[in-house]
Amino acid sequence: MMLPANLSRSRSRRLIAILAATALASGLTSAFAADPAPLPGRNCAAESVYASGEPASFEWLARIKTHANWRAKVRVLPGLGDAYANWKRAENTTERCFSGPEGTVCQFTGIPCRKD
């Protein structure tokens, strides 16, 4: 999504924050679960993990930053760790990126899974 070029920096930051809040309110609330530990007998966590990246000049760079933030969050969660920190194995993934004068910001949500 491209933001209009005539927005001021403060207005564009507020708009990105509003877009992010809207995305969260539209079904990503499970991303803030207190304990996404794995379910017994499954190779995936019980809840999704949400991560947001920092603004970047290019969308590909924003995606790389957000992937790194998602992996870092999964690695430190109790019961998960490195075995679950591969984005390519995650289930029910959602990737959203927003562009504005400050750059592109991405938000990723996914259920961490480990290899069998």
C-alpha positions as CSV (number, residue, x, y, z in Angstrom):
1,M,0.0,0.0,0.0
2,M,1.5,3.3,-1.0
3,L,0.8,6.4,1.1
4,P,0.3,9.8,-0.6
5,A,3.5,11.7,-1.1
6,N,2.1,14.9,0.3
7,L,1.7,13.6,3.8
8,S,3.9,15.2,6.5
9,R,6.2,12.9,8.5
10,S,4.1,13.0,11.6
11,R,0.9,12.4,9.7
12,S,2.5,9.5,7.8
13,R,3.8,7.9,11.1
14,R,0.3,8.2,12.6
15,L,-1.2,6.7,9.4
16,I,1.2,3.8,9.6
17,A,0.3,3.3,13.3
18,I,-3.4,3.3,12.5
19,L,-2.9,0.8,9.6
20,A,-0.9,-1.4,12.0
21,A,-3.6,-1.2,14.7
22,T,-6.3,-2.0,12.1
23,A,-4.4,-5.0,10.9
24,L,-4.1,-6.2,14.5
25,A,-7.7,-5.6,15.3
26,S,-8.8,-7.6,12.2
27,G,-7.8,-10.9,13.5
28,L,-4.1,-10.8,14.5
29,T,-4.9,-10.5,18.2
30,S,-3.8,-14.1,18.9
31,A,-0.2,-12.9,18.0
32,F,0.1,-11.6,21.6
33,A,-0.6,-14.8,23.4
34,A,1.2,-15.2,26.7
35,D,2.5,-18.7,26.2
36,P,2.8,-20.0,22.6
37,A,4.4,-23.3,23.8
38,P,3.9,-26.3,21.6
39,L,0.8,-28.4,21.9
40,P,1.4,-32.0,23.1
41,G,1.8,-34.4,20.1
42,R,2.1,-31.5,17.6
43,N,5.1,-29.9,15.9
44,C,3.6,-26.4,16.1
45,A,3.1,-23.9,18.8
46,A,-0.4,-23.3,20.2
47,E,-0.5,-19.6,19.2
48,S,0.8,-17.3,16.6
49,V,3.8,-15.0,17.0
50,Y,3.7,-11.4,15.8
51,A,6.7,-9.3,14.7
52,S,7.1,-5.9,13.2
53,G,10.2,-4.5,11.5
54,E,11.8,-1.1,11.3
55,P,11.2,1.2,8.4
56,A,13.4,0.4,5.4
57,S,14.1,2.1,2.0
58,F,13.1,-1.0,0.1
59,E,10.4,-3.6,0.7
60,W,12.8,-6.5,0.4
61,L,14.9,-5.0,3.2
62,A,11.8,-4.4,5.4
63,R,10.9,-8.1,4.9
64,I,14.3,-9.3,5.9
65,K,14.3,-7.1,9.1
66,T,10.8,-8.4,10.0
67,H,11.8,-12.1,9.4
68,A,14.8,-11.6,11.7
69,N,12.6,-10.0,14.4
70,W,10.1,-12.9,14.1
71,R,12.9,-15.5,14.4
72,A,14.4,-13.7,17.4
73,K,11.0,-13.6,19.2
74,V,10.4,-17.3,18.6
75,R,13.9,-18.2,19.8
76,V,13.4,-16.7,23.2
77,L,9.9,-18.0,23.9
78,P,9.6,-20.7,26.6
79,G,9.2,-24.2,25.0
80,L,10.1,-23.1,21.5
81,G,13.6,-21.9,20.6
82,D,15.8,-22.5,17.5
83,A,13.9,-25.6,16.3
84,Y,10.8,-23.4,15.8
85,A,12.5,-20.3,14.4
86,N,12.2,-21.0,10.7
87,W,9.6,-18.8,9.0
88,K,9.3,-21.1,6.0
89,R,7.9,-23.8,8.3
90,A,5.4,-21.5,10.0
91,E,1.7,-22.1,9.5
92,N,-1.1,-19.7,9.0
93,T,1.3,-16.9,8.0
94,T,0.3,-13.3,7.3
95,E,2.7,-10.8,5.8
96,R,1.7,-7.2,5.5
97,C,3.9,-4.3,4.4
98,F,3.0,-0.6,4.4
99,S,5.0,2.1,2.4
100,G,5.2,5.7,3.3
101,P,7.7,8.7,3.2
102,E,9.7,7.1,6.0
103,G,10.1,3.8,4.1
104,T,8.4,0.5,4.2
105,V,7.3,-1.3,7.4
106,C,6.3,-5.0,7.5
107,Q,4.3,-7.0,10.0
108,F,4.4,-10.8,10.1
109,T,2.3,-13.2,12.0
110,G,2.7,-17.0,12.0
111,I,2.4,-20.1,14.1
112,P,6.0,-21.4,14.7
113,C,6.5,-25.1,13.7
114,R,9.5,-27.4,13.8
115,K,10.7,-30.0,11.5
116,D,9.5,-33.6,12.3
